[in-house]
């Protein structure tokens, strides 16, 4: 094989350098280039829309470099070129656009106004609420969105619940009704129209989703925080160490073992005020005492776990049960406890007539709802009274989880 001479090598290198230079000139964007052909603009459409809408501009000699183009809507420059070709370009109306002239510049050729573009006012969502009047929304519920500038064309917009598309039932310029979609995740409602998305200000809660559903179905639960603490159960007005739990808790007469009050205790020695509390010192027994509350809505079909954090000096001849029962009318007494959906006896290992051994920790109760229904969750107490060193039970917080 012949070897290339030094002269030929130099020639090839020179040609390569010229080729690179030509390619570089073609690739480079030079805003001062004045020899590019004059552009023509035939028109644009549509002539109105929302920020984020796509506008198509037709003409000739646009070239193929969108960097050479400056498109402005009443002075607001376009930052999003959807497509760009020799005779057609598609751009998104910038968010700050206002009514006024549409201007086109390619290289140094300027068309100061190719017509007027009308920017529509974006919709505004003032409030969203479910059929029950709250932001707790079951899949299948009709949700009403109140606001303005919605228009009357349901096909022009898309409503999503945290990304899941909802069916629009009806639309007016100031009200939209949609059906909450199956399986949506708790979050905000979004309204998308003409390329722009408006985010609602109200979180729509799906109580059928798995996880901690305590705030949606129960109230006055001890307010569990990340460390397992909280602010305590609230009580009806009054003074003294013992009182009655506030609504929605319901305490029967047997549960009010301190001369018509009881079921709630101020026990600051244990770190905070406000506990579900039964104490039988002073020979004040509890005989089928019941404290319960019904769920605020029907629980969806599924399996659930109740977790209770509590302290107990309950003695071996006494008992406290955590129960859940069908319906909203209470939990069964000891003789009928087998009719409950589920129950668990809490610690009762203290020696009779003593305050030890004791227990501090959590108990769980699993149950299943076969048909959607309201259930009652509560406590059943049968605690012997003693003049001193009686029984003592203290509930710190309770929570409900859908599995």
N, C-alpha and C positions, 0 to 999 in steps of 0.2 A: 504494500500500500504506500502511495506517495505521501510524503509529508508536505503540508502547506508551507509555502514560503512566508517569510516575515512580512512581505508586502501584502500578500493575500490576507494574512491574519489581521493586519491593520485595516484593510478594506472592509472585512466582515465586521469588525468592531465598530467602524464608522457607520456602516449601514444600520447596525443594531442601535446605535445611539440616535440616529435620525428617526428610526421607527418609534423608539421610546418617547422621543420628544414630540412626535406627531400625536401618539396616543395620549400623552400627558396633556397636550393642548386641547384635544377633544374632551377629555375628562374634566378639565379644569373649568370652574364657573367664574367668568369674568364679568362683573356687573357693569363695567364700562364699555363693553362691546357694543358698537353702534352700527355694525354692518349687518346685524340680524334683520331679516325682512320685516316689514311693517305688518302688524297683526290686524286682523279684522275680527269683529265680534258680531255674530248674527243674532244672538239673543240669549236669554237665560230663563230657566223655569225651575220651580214655581216662583211666583213673584211675592209670596208671603209664606211665613212659617215660623217655627219656634227656634230659639238658639239650639244648636245641635242638629238641625235639619240639614239635609243634603240639597245643595243647589247645583244644577248642571248648566254650564256655560259653553256655548258652541261658537265656532268661528274657524279661523285658519291661522297658520304660522305661529302656533303656540310653542312649537318645538317639543322636546321630550325631557326638559329639565325643569321640574317644578320649583327648584331653587331660584330660577330666573323670574318667577311670577310673584307679584304682590297684589292680592285681592283684598279689598276692604269693603265692609258694610258700614256706610256712613262714618268712615274713618277708623273703624275697628278692624285690624288686620286678621286675616284668616291664618290659623296655625295648623289646620288639619286638612290636607289634600287627600281626598279619598282615592282619586285616580287622576292621571294627567297624561294626555296624548296630544298629537299635533293639532287636532281639530275639536277636541272636547276635553273639558276638565270638570271634575266633581269636587266640590268643597263643602265643608260643614260651616254653617253660620256660627260665628264665634259667640261665646256666652255674653260678652258685653255689647253686642250689636243693638242698634236702635234704628227706628224708621229713618230712611233716607236713601241716598244714592249708592249704587253699587259700582265700584271703580275697579278697573283692570289695568295692570301694568305688566308687560313681559319685556325683559331686558330694559331698554330705555324708552320703549314705546308705551305711551300712556293713553288710555281711554278713561277720561276723568269720570264719566258717568255713562253707563250703558242702560240705565233705567233706575226705577225706584223699587226698593224692597221694603215690605211691611213686616216688622217683627211682631209676632203675636205675644201677648202676655202669658207667661207660664201659669198653669193652674196652681192653686194654693190649697193645701189640706189643713183645715182648722181643727177638726176633731174626728176621731174614729171611735165607734163603739159597737159592741155586739148587741144581740137581742136582749140580753139581761141588763143592758145599760152600763156595763163595765167594759174593761179591756180584756177580760177573761173570755176567750173565744173558743168554742168547740168546733172542730171540723164539721162543716155542713151548716153552721149558723150563718144567718144573713148579717153582714156587717155594713153599717151605714157610714159613709164618708161625707162629711160636710165641709164645704169650702167654696171656691169660686173659680171661674174660667175653665170649667171642665169641658164645655161644649156639649153637644148632644149626640155625637157619633161614637158609639161604643167601639167600633172597629179601629178608631184612630188612636186608641190608647191601650196600654197593658197595665194591669194591677197585679202586683206580686206580694205575697206574705213572706218576707225574708227570703226571697228568691223563688218561691213556689207560686206559679201563676194561678190566679183566682178567676172564676167565672163572673162576668158582669151581668147582673140581673136587670138593672135599670140605670138610666143615666139622665140627669138634668144638669144644667149649667152650674148649679150649686149643690148637687147631691148625687152621689153614686152609691148603689147598693150592690154588694158582691157576696158570693158564697165563700166562706173560709175553706180553703182547700184541704184535702186529706194530707196528713203527715207533715204539715207545715211546722217549721221550727219557730219557737218564740223569737220575736224580733219586730222590726218596723215594717210598715206597709210602704211600698214604693209605687209611684205612678210614673210611667214612661210615656211620653207623647212627642212625636216629631223629632226624636233623637235626644231629647232631654229627659232626665229623671228627677222627679221631686220626691223627697223622702219625708214621710209623715213624722210627727213628733210624739206619737203614742206607741209604746211597745204593746203589741198584741200577744197575749199569752195563750199558748196551747196547753191546757191542763191535762190533756191525754198523753202528752209526751212523757217518756220515762224520766225518772229523777225525783228530786225533792219537790213535792207538790203541796207542802204544808201551807204556804201563804195563800193558796187558792181555795183550799177546802176546809181549813181550820183557822181559828182565831184565838188569841190570848193563849199562846202555847209555850211561853217562856222565852221566846225569841232566841233561838240557837244561833250562835256566831261561830266563826271558824275555829275558835278554841274550845267550843262546847260550853261557853258561858252565855250570858244574856242579861236581860233587864228584869226578869221575873214575871210571874203571872200577876195580872191586875185584879183588884178586888172592888167590891161595892164600897161606897163611902162608909166611914165609921172610924172608930179608934180602937186601940188595944191590939193585943197580939193575935187574936183570932177573929176572922171575918168570913164573909161569903165570897166565893169567886164571882167575878164579873161575867156577864154574858159574853159569848153564847153558852158558857158552861151552865148546867142546871144541876142543883144540889137538892136531893130529897130531904125530908125532915129528919130522917135517921142519920143523914150525913152531917147534920148540924148539931154536933154532940156537946157544944159548949154553950148551953142555955139558949138554943135557937140560932146560934151562929157557928161557924166552923167550916172546914174544908179548905180554908186558906190560912196560911200562917206567916207572920212576920218573923223571920228567923235570921237576923243579921249576923249571928255568930257563924253562919255557914257561907258568908261571903257576899250576900246580897239579900235584898228584900223580895218577898213574893213567891211563895211556894204553894203547891197543892199539899195540904198538910192535915193529918189526923194524929192526935195525941190523946192517950187515955189515962194519963196521970190524974189523980183526984177522983178515981172511980167514975169516969165518964166514958162508958163503952160506946162502940159503934156497932149497931146491929143491922146488917144489910143496908149500910150507908152507900149511896150511889151518887157519883159525880160524873156527868157525861155531857157531850155536845154532839149534835148531828152535823154531818158534813154540809157545807153551804151549797153544794151542788151534788147532783147524782154522780157517783163514781163510775167511770167507764168500765166496761168489762175488762178484767185483767187481774193480775196478782199484785199484792201490796205488802209492805212491811212497815209496821209501827215501831219506832224506837223510843224508849223512855229512859231518861237519865234520872236516877233516884237514890235516896238513902233510906235504909230501913233498920229499925230496931224491933221489928215485928217478932213476937214470940211464938213459940211452937204451937200454942193452942189458939192462935189467931191467924187471920189471912187477909191479904189484899190481892185482888186480881186486876189485871189489865184485860179489858174485853172489847170486842167489836161485835155489834149486832145489826141485823138487817132493819131498815126503816129508821125513822127519825124520832122515835118515841122512847128511847132509852135502852138500857141493857138489863138482862135478867138478873134476879137475885140468886143467892147461892143454891137454892133448891132447884132452880131452872137453868142453871148455868150451861147445861148441855145444849140448850137451844141457841146459844150464841154462835155467830159465824166462826169465832175463834176466841180463845182465852188462854192466859198464862198466869199461874200463881207466882207472885213476886216473893222475894226472900222472906222467910219466917223462921230463921234458925236461931234467934236469940233465946237464951234460957228463960223459962217461965219465971217472971218476977225479977228479971235482970235486963240490963241494957246492952248486953254483949252475949255472944259475938254479934257484930253488926255487918252491914254490907253497904258499899258505895260503888255504883257503877251503872251499867246499862242492861236493859232487858229488851228483847225484840219479840214481836208477834207478827207472824205471817198469816195472811188470809187471802181468799180469792172471791171475786165478785163475778158470778155467772151471768147475771143480767144487770144492766146499768141501773143503779139505785142509790138513794141516800142511805148512809149507814150511821150508826151511833157509836162513838168511841168514848170509853170512860173507865172508871175505877169502881170496883165493888169492895167494900170493907166490912169485915167482921172481926172486930178487935175487942178483946176482953178489957174491962176497966180494972184498975188497981189503984189503991191509995197512993202508992209511990212506985216508981220504976214501972210505969205502965208501958203500953205499946206506943211506938212512934214510927210514923211513915211520912216521908217528905219527897214530893216529885219536883224535880228541877226544870225539866223541859221535855217536850214530846214532839216528835215529827213524823210525817207520813211520806213514804216514798212509793212511787209506782215503779214496779220492776219491769 
